[in-house]
Amino acid sequence: YNTYEFDMTYENNKVNIFYSKFGLLTINNAALKQSIEIIRRRIDDVGTKEPTILQRGEKRILVELPGLKDPERIKSLLGKTAQLNFRLVSNIADDFGTSKMFSTSGEELSISKRIVMSGENLIDAQPRLDTQTNQPNVSFTLDRIGAQKFGRVTTDNVGKRIAIVLDNKLISAPSIREPITAGNGNISGNFTFQEATDLALLLRSGALPTPLNIVEERTVGPDLGKDSIKSGAISLFIGFILVILFMVYKYRYFGVIANISLVANLLMLVGMLTLLAVSYTH
């Protein structure tokens, strides 16, 4: 249990191999850690300040985002696995080993199930604006192995179409006009600039090892924060008065001197922080 990821049993001269409890726990922890890292990358690219991303239990991740203005966009980004792959388009309608997919324009295409290249070879993606069509697209850069694969596929299939599939959804299917050996390319699909930015963010951060489902969502509004600040100020004032009264009761004259020193120190501290325009955080 503490060593082996696989276990096996013998039944009727047959060997059954399956994951042990330790193996399942190892896979689950690895997927959870990788998911947390990818979620952190996606949220950092959005620009959210001071996010909190923690593991809760065996299969849950807690995400706290202060000052969030567009929660629907964040939920959409976190809910996508972002598994990108490139497949060739078949010219035969009912060709064996193909599946039917519809493009954004409604065109039905027979897409090969064989993946010629996946998003694992992608090292960068940025939103761009096409100067000719004035349409947003996503420019991507491949690593050395990906550039070799893409160059070989585009060289052998000039004149054919290649499908760009994201999470089993056809984004676009451009024609291969010439071999692409530099390791750079563009993904277009009638995007808005926001959609192109989000797609580039998803591709940059990498694919999630497993789909994520939002189990619970809570929103803390400004009214609740205002009440907390008011309660904190009242408790601070009451505590300060009680300390002064205790000092006077316990130490008499010396307590009065200590209280004056304490108030003076507090006023000087607040004055210096105000002059330096220091932000208060917790």
C-alpha positions as CSV (number, residue, x, y, z in Angstrom):
1,Y,0.0,0.0,0.0
2,N,2.8,2.4,0.8
3,T,5.0,1.5,-2.2
4,Y,3.2,0.1,-5.3
5,E,0.9,2.1,-7.6
6,F,-0.5,-1.1,-9.1
7,D,-2.0,-4.2,-7.6
8,M,-2.9,-7.5,-9.2
9,T,-5.0,-10.7,-8.6
10,Y,-5.0,-14.2,-10.1
11,E,-8.4,-15.6,-11.2
12,N,-8.8,-18.6,-13.4
13,N,-5.4,-18.4,-14.9
14,K,-6.0,-14.7,-15.6
15,V,-4.1,-11.7,-14.2
16,N,-6.1,-8.6,-13.3
17,I,-4.0,-5.5,-12.9
18,F,-5.5,-2.4,-11.4
19,Y,-4.5,0.7,-9.4
20,S,-3.9,0.2,-5.7
21,K,-5.2,2.7,-3.1
22,F,-1.8,4.3,-3.0
23,G,-1.8,4.6,-6.8
24,L,-5.2,6.2,-6.9
25,L,-4.2,8.6,-4.1
26,T,-1.0,9.5,-6.0
27,I,-2.8,10.2,-9.3
28,N,-5.5,12.3,-7.5
29,N,-2.9,14.4,-5.6
30,A,-0.8,15.0,-8.8
31,A,-3.9,16.1,-10.8
32,L,-5.0,18.4,-7.9
33,K,-1.6,20.0,-7.6
34,Q,-1.4,20.5,-11.4
35,S,-4.9,22.0,-11.5
36,I,-4.0,24.4,-8.7
37,E,-0.9,25.6,-10.6
38,I,-2.8,26.0,-13.9
39,I,-5.7,27.9,-12.1
40,R,-3.1,30.2,-10.5
41,R,-1.6,31.0,-13.9
42,R,-5.0,31.8,-15.4
43,I,-6.0,34.0,-12.6
44,D,-2.6,35.8,-12.5
45,D,-2.9,36.5,-16.3
46,V,-6.4,38.1,-15.7
47,G,-4.8,40.5,-13.2
48,T,-6.8,39.7,-10.1
49,K,-5.1,41.1,-6.9
50,E,-4.1,38.9,-4.0
51,P,-5.9,35.7,-5.0
52,T,-6.2,32.8,-2.5
53,I,-6.0,29.3,-4.0
54,L,-6.0,26.5,-1.6
55,Q,-6.6,22.7,-1.5
56,R,-9.6,21.7,0.5
57,G,-10.0,18.0,1.1
58,E,-9.1,15.4,-1.5
59,K,-10.9,16.7,-4.5
60,R,-11.7,20.3,-3.9
61,I,-10.0,23.6,-4.6
62,L,-10.9,26.9,-2.8
63,V,-10.5,30.1,-4.8
64,E,-11.0,33.5,-3.2
65,L,-10.8,36.6,-5.5
66,P,-11.2,40.0,-3.8
67,G,-12.5,42.9,-5.8
68,L,-13.8,40.7,-8.7
69,K,-15.8,42.7,-11.2
70,D,-16.7,39.9,-13.8
71,P,-17.2,36.6,-12.0
72,E,-18.8,35.0,-15.1
73,R,-15.6,35.4,-17.1
74,I,-13.5,33.8,-14.3
75,K,-15.9,30.9,-14.1
76,S,-15.7,30.4,-17.8
77,L,-11.9,30.4,-17.8
78,L,-11.7,28.0,-14.9
79,G,-14.3,25.6,-16.3
80,K,-12.5,25.0,-19.6
81,T,-9.9,22.2,-19.8
82,A,-8.3,24.0,-22.8
83,Q,-7.2,20.8,-24.6
84,L,-6.0,22.0,-28.1
85,N,-5.3,19.7,-31.0
86,F,-4.8,19.8,-34.7
87,R,-6.5,17.3,-37.0
88,L,-6.7,16.9,-40.8
89,V,-10.0,17.4,-42.6
90,S,-11.2,14.6,-44.8
91,N,-12.6,15.2,-48.3
92,I,-14.8,12.1,-48.0
93,A,-18.1,12.6,-46.2
94,D,-18.3,9.3,-44.5
95,D,-14.7,8.4,-44.3
96,F,-13.7,5.7,-41.7
97,G,-11.9,7.1,-38.7
98,T,-13.6,10.6,-38.9
99,S,-16.2,12.4,-36.8
100,K,-18.7,15.1,-37.8
101,M,-18.1,18.6,-36.5
102,F,-19.6,22.0,-37.3
103,S,-17.6,25.1,-37.8
104,T,-18.5,28.5,-36.4
105,S,-20.1,29.3,-39.8
106,G,-22.3,26.2,-39.7
107,E,-20.3,24.2,-42.2
108,E,-20.3,20.4,-41.5
109,L,-16.9,18.8,-41.9
110,S,-15.5,15.3,-41.5
111,I,-12.6,15.6,-39.1
112,S,-10.0,12.9,-38.7
113,K,-9.8,11.4,-35.2
114,R,-6.1,11.1,-35.5
115,I,-4.3,14.0,-33.7
116,V,-1.4,15.3,-35.7
117,M,-0.3,17.7,-33.0
118,S,-1.5,18.7,-29.5
119,G,-1.3,21.8,-27.4
120,E,1.5,20.3,-25.3
121,N,3.9,21.6,-27.9
122,L,2.6,25.2,-27.6
123,I,4.9,27.5,-25.6
124,D,3.2,30.9,-26.1
125,A,-0.1,32.4,-27.4
126,Q,-1.0,36.1,-27.8
127,P,-4.1,37.9,-29.1
128,R,-3.4,39.8,-32.3
129,L,-5.4,42.0,-34.7
130,D,-5.2,41.0,-38.4
131,T,-4.2,44.0,-40.4
132,Q,-5.9,42.7,-43.6
133,T,-9.3,41.6,-42.2
134,N,-9.2,43.8,-39.1
135,Q,-10.4,40.7,-37.1
136,P,-8.9,39.5,-33.8
137,N,-7.0,36.2,-33.8
138,V,-4.6,34.3,-31.7
139,S,-1.0,34.0,-32.6
140,F,0.8,30.9,-31.2
141,T,4.4,29.7,-31.0
142,L,5.5,26.1,-30.9
143,D,8.5,24.4,-29.4
144,R,11.2,22.7,-31.4
145,I,9.4,19.3,-31.5
146,G,6.1,20.9,-32.3
147,A,7.6,23.0,-35.1
148,Q,9.0,19.8,-36.6
149,K,5.6,18.0,-36.4
150,F,3.7,21.0,-37.8
151,G,6.2,21.5,-40.6
152,R,6.1,17.9,-41.6
153,V,2.2,17.8,-41.6
154,T,1.8,21.0,-43.5
155,T,4.5,20.0,-46.1
156,D,2.8,16.6,-46.8
157,N,-0.7,18.1,-46.9
158,V,-0.5,21.3,-48.9
159,G,-3.9,22.2,-50.4
160,K,-5.8,20.3,-47.7
161,R,-7.5,21.8,-44.6
162,I,-6.4,21.4,-41.1
163,A,-8.9,21.6,-38.2
164,I,-8.1,23.4,-35.0
165,V,-10.1,21.7,-32.2
166,L,-10.4,23.1,-28.6
167,D,-12.2,20.9,-26.0
168,N,-13.8,18.8,-28.8
169,K,-15.2,22.0,-30.4
170,L,-14.1,23.0,-33.9
171,I,-12.7,26.6,-33.8
172,S,-11.6,26.9,-37.4
173,A,-10.4,24.8,-40.4
174,P,-8.1,26.9,-42.6
175,S,-6.5,25.6,-45.8
176,I,-2.8,24.8,-45.9
177,R,-1.4,27.1,-48.6
178,E,2.3,26.4,-48.0
179,P,4.5,24.5,-45.6
180,I,4.7,26.2,-42.1
181,T,8.2,25.3,-40.7
182,A,8.9,28.3,-38.5
183,G,6.8,27.1,-35.6
184,N,4.4,30.0,-35.7
185,G,0.7,30.2,-36.7
186,N,-2.6,31.9,-36.2
187,I,-6.0,30.7,-34.9
188,S,-8.9,32.6,-36.3
189,G,-12.6,32.0,-35.8
190,N,-14.7,35.2,-35.8
191,F,-13.6,36.1,-32.3
192,T,-14.2,39.2,-30.4
193,F,-11.0,40.7,-28.9
194,Q,-12.1,39.5,-25.5
195,E,-12.6,36.0,-26.7
196,A,-9.2,36.0,-28.4
197,T,-7.6,37.3,-25.2
198,D,-9.3,34.6,-23.1
199,L,-8.3,31.8,-25.6
200,A,-4.7,33.0,-25.6
201,L,-4.7,33.0,-21.8
202,L,-6.1,29.4,-21.7
203,L,-3.5,28.1,-24.2
204,R,-0.6,29.8,-22.4
205,S,-1.5,28.5,-19.0
206,G,-1.9,24.9,-20.3
207,A,-4.6,22.3,-20.3
208,L,-6.2,21.1,-17.1
209,P,-5.6,17.4,-16.3
210,T,-9.3,16.9,-15.5
211,P,-12.5,19.0,-15.8
212,L,-13.4,21.2,-13.0
213,N,-17.0,21.7,-11.7
214,I,-18.1,24.7,-9.5
215,V,-19.6,23.1,-6.4
216,E,-20.3,26.3,-4.4
217,E,-20.1,30.0,-5.0
218,R,-20.3,32.8,-2.5
219,T,-20.2,36.6,-3.0
220,V,-19.4,39.0,-0.2
221,G,-20.8,42.4,-1.0
222,P,-19.5,45.8,0.1
223,D,-22.3,46.1,2.7
224,L,-21.0,43.1,4.6
225,G,-17.4,44.6,4.5
226,K,-18.7,47.9,5.7
227,D,-20.4,46.3,8.7
228,S,-17.2,44.4,9.5
229,I,-15.2,47.6,9.5
230,K,-17.8,49.4,11.7
231,S,-17.8,46.5,14.2
232,G,-14.0,46.5,14.2
233,A,-13.8,50.2,14.9
234,I,-16.3,49.9,17.8
235,S,-14.5,47.0,19.4
236,L,-11.2,48.9,19.0
237,F,-12.6,52.0,20.7
238,I,-14.1,50.0,23.6
239,G,-10.9,48.0,24.1
240,F,-8.8,51.2,24.1
241,I,-11.0,52.9,26.7
242,L,-10.9,49.8,28.9
243,V,-7.1,49.7,28.7
244,I,-6.9,53.4,29.8
245,L,-9.3,52.8,32.7
246,F,-7.4,49.8,33.9
247,M,-4.0,51.6,33.7
248,V,-5.4,54.5,35.8
249,Y,-7.1,52.2,38.3
250,K,-4.0,49.9,38.7
251,Y,-1.1,52.4,38.6
252,R,-2.7,55.7,39.4
253,Y,-0.3,58.6,38.6
254,F,2.1,56.4,36.6
255,G,-0.9,54.9,34.7
256,V,-1.9,58.5,33.6
257,I,1.6,59.1,32.3
258,A,1.6,55.8,30.5
259,N,-1.8,56.6,28.9
260,I,-0.5,60.0,27.7
261,S,2.5,58.3,26.2
262,L,0.3,55.7,24.5
263,V,-2.0,58.2,23.0
264,A,0.9,60.4,21.8
265,N,2.6,57.4,20.2
266,L,-0.7,56.4,18.5
267,L,-1.2,59.9,17.1
268,M,2.3,60.1,15.8
269,L,2.1,56.6,14.2
270,V,-1.2,57.5,12.4
271,G,0.2,60.8,11.3
272,M,3.3,59.2,9.7
273,L,1.2,56.6,8.0
274,T,-1.1,59.3,6.6
275,L,1.8,61.4,5.3
276,L,3.3,58.4,3.6
277,A,0.0,57.3,2.1
278,V,0.4,53.8,3.4
279,S,-2.3,51.2,2.4
280,Y,-3.8,49.2,5.3
281,T,-4.1,45.5,4.6
282,H,-4.7,42.4,6.6
